[in-house]
Amino acid sequence: MRLILMTGKGGVGKTSVAAATGLRCAELGYKTLVLSTDPAHSLADSYEIDLGHEAQQIRPNLWAAELDALMELEGNWGAVKRYITQVLQARGLDGVQAEELAILPGMDEIFGLVRMKRHYDDGDYEVLIIDSAPTGTALRLLSIPEVGGWYMRRFYKPLQGMSVALRPLVEPFFKPIAGFSLPDKEVMDAPYEFYEQIEALEKVLTDNQKTSVRLVTNPERMVLKESRRAHAYLSLYNVATDLIIANRIIPDTVNDPFFQQWKANQQVYKQEIHSDFHPLPVKEVPLYSTEMCGLEALDRLKKTLYGDEDPTQVYYQENTMRVVQDGDQYSLELYLPGIRKDQIQLNKTGDELNVRIGNHRRNLVLPQALAALQPAGAKMEEDYLKIRFKTVVMT
């Protein structure tokens, strides 16, 4: 299966691009599903067709769906939902409020990953296009396998064993006081089972032959800055970007004086897009005179984007992480475009290297060749963070 994730700052047009990409893939004969994981769904509005949680056919070879976190929770994590609802009701909330609040923060992202894994395992589609949430939420989604694994290994797994062992002893005293039971084995097992699915999906997300992110941006200062950061953070999580789509560029045929300053500014930012993301290819899409809603409009966008091309191709092979050996010295090189060295914090514990940039963190499990070594320095060179390792001398 080919997996394509469309993301970008809110309002840049990523949903329209995802919908048009789906049309082109289906036209080429690929069984294609366009799935919206954005809580503020607009895929149905783009296609001008009612969509729900289950895939609905739009054209030959093309299906679309909008993720419903509540339905995903009920269908795949029913025991946990019932337990959370029981706890909330014991604290005085009525049934409707308790059920709504049973979807804890972050579950939309988790269920988006689980849904992706399910489609990948089922193999019913050849192409899966994800109309993801805006970049901040999308990055949280992509960081879940890495960050979740750290918490699962250190905290949840020991807690799970303790809970199962102590429940029969504590339950007779706990329930009369608290008004609800301690979680049983089914409830405690569910999060770890979810994590195992997500961990397996991580191998797919970091395989740049199967998975690509396509960043949709606009020639505007704030949008461009967020796109640069998103590209660096995606590289931090070892997820490859293969294409930049510069959307809503005012055409040269527009000569109204009102747009002259807009056009001049866009020209500057358009050049920055090409230079800042080099060597990634950039596709330019004009600002259309009508909204990109409905199949007719999306067909026009599809032709502008791809012409006779196959959107499932890998447009650029991005290598986001590599280990380099020079004699008996090793270095770990991370592709972090646009990031300054003083923005990066490094810390090694055991066989894990913690890399933090702002509020984004990745715990890298080091290859065996580096696990026994200690970091000996780091520098930024040609958009790569190069971390040198040395042998620890025992005294």
Secondary structure, DSSP 8 states (H G I E B T S, - for coil): -EEEEEE-STTSSHHHHHHHHHHHHHHTT--EEEEE--SS--HHHHHTS---SS-EEEETTEEEEE--HHHHHHHH-HHHHHHHHHHHHHTT--HHHHHHHTS-TTHHHHHHHHHHHHHHHH---SEEEEE---HHHHHHHHHHHHHHHHHIIIIIHHHHHHHHHHHHHHHHHHHHHHSS----HHHHHHHHHHHHHHHHHHHHHT-TTTEEEEEEE-SSHHHHHHHHHHHHHHHHTT--EEEEEEEEE--TT---GGGHHHHHHHHHHHHHHHHHSTTS-EEEEE--SS-S-SHHHHHHHHHHHHTT--TTS-S-----EEEEEETTEEEEEEE-TT--GGGEEEEEETTEEEEEETTEEEEEE--HHHHTEEEEEEEEETTEEEEEEEE----
